[in-house]
């Protein structure tokens, strides 16, 4: 089949326009693939769980002033273990325990700086 010469520029325009649309859409337009959307969903769900359990951890820690003083003296890389050993994150699933402990410890330390 022979394509008429007058139609070839229109076909090339459609092909280049389609490619340009995809490049612009994915780089500047905010388009994402299904895989990226799935990863973002998992990260968002994890963040929601961490934020939901952090106040519970803080509430369990607040009455234990002696342990809070110990926490304040530790270096930040020991926070997670300290909070877990204190039992403040026992009600959290093992999958999220370390993350909740870290955010909880940071929240407690920030609260002690203010108060």
Secondary structure as UniProt FT lines:
FT   HELIX           5..27
FT   HELIX           34..62
FT   HELIX           65..73
FT   HELIX           76..78
FT   HELIX           79..86
FT   TURN            87..91
FT   HELIX           94..114
//
